[in-house]
């Protein structure tokens, strides 16, 4: 069985039980209020990150929260985003479901559109997205983009050498393999580049690794100009795990995890030094 098959099989086996149990596991008290969401949008960057098309206001955020809770026009409990992604967008920690909190609104809106059209096939999300109106997609994408939620602690073990290799791929890529640095698009500390490029810092490693495998096999090919498909085709299983585990541990600014001794750019001091030697921009 290939690594992708193992991950997919594990996901299929766990998704059913996770969906059934997540409603009980998720803390709905964590649902942010509209005033708190608006307060999160007090900077131009945060507002730009959240906006899809319509101006962000209380009504749009309230509509998004309604959709997230299963209140879509064609909704119901089976359509509640919070069941898998959590009331505050952190997910349940399994890595099967991605963290949504703070992702670019337009990026999430596009993913919902792609799920609905079949451009990004997914057994769970395709059926859900096809029942949402475009207005509901925009509202729920804006809602989750406006959330500022704490990151979950990273679980699992990984060798320091593999983690360092992941940081290298993130900072400078691999000239030998023709893999460009992740920082070129996703930012020096993996914070993303709104509106179209998601953050990597703090996303679940299992989820990122699985997506890279989907791009490599051609199951997922909905990225602009097939950039990710081309990159993933040059990556080994080890490369994918290394860079995914690395970025799962990166924290930007005040969310940085001091235990991993990450520098001001979100990269380890050793990688920062190497990036400077290679004249790679890290600021």
C-alpha positions in Angstrom: 0.0 0.0 0.0 1.4 3.4 -1.0 1.8 6.2 1.6 -1.1 8.1 0.0 -3.3 5.0 0.1 -2.4 4.6 3.8 -3.4 8.2 4.6 -6.5 8.0 2.5 -7.6 4.7 4.1 -7.0 6.1 7.6 -9.0 9.1 6.7 -11.9 7.1 5.4 -11.9 4.8 8.4 -11.8 7.7 10.9 -14.0 10.3 9.1 -17.3 8.5 9.8 -16.6 8.1 13.5 -15.1 11.6 13.8 -18.1 13.2 12.2 -20.4 11.3 14.5 -18.4 12.1 17.6 -17.1 15.6 16.7 -20.4 17.3 17.6 -19.9 16.1 21.1 -16.2 16.8 21.2 -16.3 20.3 19.9 -16.8 23.1 22.4 -19.6 25.3 21.1 -18.9 27.8 23.8 -15.9 28.7 21.8 -18.1 30.3 19.1 -16.9 33.9 18.7 -19.4 36.7 19.0 -19.9 39.1 16.1 -18.4 42.0 18.0 -15.3 40.0 18.7 -15.0 39.1 15.0 -15.3 42.8 14.0 -12.6 43.6 16.5 -10.3 41.1 14.8 -10.6 43.1 11.6 -9.2 46.3 13.0 -6.2 46.3 10.6 -6.2 46.6 6.8 -4.4 43.3 6.4 -7.0 41.4 8.5 -9.9 43.1 6.7 -8.3 42.3 3.3 -7.7 38.7 4.4 -11.3 38.2 5.3 -13.1 40.0 2.4 -14.3 38.0 -0.6 -16.4 40.5 -2.6 -19.0 42.1 -0.3 -17.9 44.6 2.4 -17.5 42.8 5.7 -20.1 43.9 8.2 -22.2 42.4 11.1 -24.9 41.0 8.8 -22.4 39.1 6.6 -20.6 37.7 9.6 -23.9 36.7 11.2 -24.9 35.0 8.0 -21.6 33.1 7.9 -22.0 32.0 11.5 -25.5 30.7 10.7 -24.1 28.6 7.8 -21.3 27.3 10.0 -23.9 26.1 12.6 -25.9 24.3 9.9 -28.4 27.0 9.1 -27.9 27.1 5.4 -31.0 27.3 3.2 -30.6 23.7 2.3 -28.8 22.9 5.5 -29.3 20.8 8.6 -27.0 19.1 11.2 -25.2 17.3 8.4 -24.2 20.7 6.9 -22.8 22.2 10.0 -19.2 23.2 9.5 -18.6 23.3 13.2 -19.1 19.5 13.5 -15.7 18.9 11.9 -13.9 22.3 11.8 -15.0 23.5 15.2 -16.9 26.5 16.4 -13.7 28.6 16.3 -12.2 27.0 13.2 -9.4 25.1 14.9 -10.6 21.6 13.8 -10.6 18.7 16.2 -6.9 18.2 16.2 -6.9 14.9 14.3 -5.5 16.5 11.1 -8.2 14.9 9.0 -10.0 18.2 8.9 -8.0 21.4 8.3 -7.8 24.5 10.5 -9.9 27.2 8.9 -9.5 30.1 11.4 -7.8 33.0 9.7 -7.4 31.5 6.3 -8.0 34.0 3.5 -11.7 34.4 2.8 -11.3 34.4 -1.0 -9.2 31.2 -0.8 -11.9 29.4 1.2 -14.6 30.7 -1.1 -12.7 29.3 -4.1 -12.3 25.9 -2.4 -16.0 25.7 -1.8 -16.7 26.6 -5.4 -14.2 24.0 -6.6 -15.7 21.3 -4.3 -19.2 22.1 -5.7 -18.0 22.0 -9.4 -15.9 18.9 -8.9 -12.6 20.7 -9.6 -11.5 19.6 -6.1 -13.2 16.2 -5.5 -13.9 15.2 -1.9 -16.4 12.6 -0.6 -17.5 14.9 2.2 -17.1 18.4 1.0 -18.5 18.0 -2.5 -22.0 17.2 -1.3 -22.0 19.9 1.3 -20.7 22.6 -1.1 -23.2 21.7 -3.8 -26.0 22.6 -1.4 -24.7 26.0 -0.6 -25.5 29.1 -2.5 -22.7 31.4 -3.6 -23.8 33.9 -1.1 -23.7 31.3 1.7 -20.2 30.3 0.5 -19.0 33.9 0.7 -20.6 34.4 4.1 -19.1 31.3 5.8 -15.7 31.9 4.2 -15.7 35.5 5.6 -16.8 34.2 9.0 -14.0 31.7 9.4 -11.4 34.2 7.9 -12.3 36.7 10.6 -11.7 34.3 13.5 -8.5 34.6 15.5 -8.2 31.3 17.4 -5.2 29.8 19.3 -3.3 27.0 17.8 -3.4 23.5 19.1 -0.2 21.9 20.4 1.6 19.7 17.8 1.5 16.0 18.6 3.7 13.2 17.4 7.5 12.8 17.1 9.8 13.6 14.2 13.6 13.4 14.0 15.5 16.7 14.2 17.2 16.0 10.9 13.9 15.5 9.1 12.5 18.6 10.7 15.5 20.6 9.7 15.2 19.3 6.1 11.6 20.5 6.1 12.7 24.0 7.2 15.3 24.0 4.4 12.7 23.2 1.8 10.5 25.9 3.2 13.3 28.5 3.2 15.4 27.8 0.2 13.9 24.8 -1.6 16.0 22.2 -3.3 18.0 23.2 -6.4 19.0 19.6 -7.0 15.3 18.5 -7.2 14.0 21.7 -8.7 11.8 22.4 -5.8 11.3 26.1 -5.1 11.1 27.5 -1.6 7.7 27.6 0.1 8.5 31.2 1.3 8.3 32.4 -2.3 4.5 32.2 -2.2 3.5 31.4 1.4 5.6 34.0 3.1 8.8 33.9 5.2 7.0 32.5 8.2 4.3 30.6 6.4 1.6 33.2 7.1 0.2 33.1 3.6 -0.4 35.7 0.9 -4.1 36.8 0.8 -6.3 36.5 -1.1 -5.2 33.4 -2.9 -2.4 31.7 -0.9 -3.2 30.0 2.4 -1.0 30.0 5.5 1.0 26.9 6.3 2.2 27.9 9.8 0.1 26.0 12.3 -1.9 24.0 9.8 -2.0 20.3 10.6 0.9 18.2 9.3 -1.2 15.2 8.3 -3.6 17.4 6.3 -0.7 19.2 4.5 1.1 16.0 3.7 -2.1 14.4 2.3 -2.8 17.5 0.1 0.7 17.3 -1.3 0.2 13.6 -2.2 -3.2 14.5 -3.8 -1.5 17.1 -5.9 1.3 14.7 -6.9 -1.1 12.0 -8.1 -3.3 14.5 -9.9 -6.4 14.1 -7.8 -6.2 17.7 -6.7 -5.2 20.2 -9.4 -7.2 23.3 -8.6 -4.3 25.6 -7.8 -3.5 28.6 -10.0 -1.3 27.7 -13.0 -0.8 24.2 -11.6 2.0 25.5 -9.4 1.5 23.1 -6.6 1.0 20.1 -8.9 4.3 20.8 -10.5 6.1 21.2 -7.2 4.5 18.1 -5.6 5.5 16.0 -8.6 9.2 16.6 -7.7 8.8 15.8 -4.0 9.4 12.5 -2.3 7.3 11.1 0.5 10.0 12.2 2.9 10.1 15.7 1.5 6.3 16.0 2.0 6.4 14.8 5.5 9.4 16.9 6.4 8.0 20.2 5.2 4.5 19.5 6.6 5.8 18.6 10.0 8.0 21.7 10.0 5.3 24.2 9.1 2.9 22.6 11.6 5.3 23.7 14.3 5.9 27.3 13.0 4.2 30.1 14.7 4.2 33.7 13.4 4.8 36.6 15.6 3.4 36.3 19.1 2.0 32.8 18.3 5.5 31.4 17.7 6.3 28.3 19.7 9.4 29.1 21.7 10.0 25.4 22.4 11.1 25.0 18.8 13.6 27.9 19.0 12.2 29.6 15.9 13.7 32.9 14.9 12.1 36.2 14.1 11.1 35.0 10.6 9.5 31.8 11.9 12.5 29.8 10.7 15.1 28.2 12.9 18.3 30.2 13.5 20.3 27.6 11.5 18.0 27.9 8.5 17.9 31.7 8.8 21.7 31.7 8.6 21.8 29.5 5.6 19.1 31.5 3.9 21.2 34.7 4.4 24.2 32.9 2.9 22.2 32.0 -0.2 20.8 35.5 -0.4 17.3 34.4 0.3 14.9 37.2 1.5 13.5 36.3 4.9 12.1 39.6 6.0 
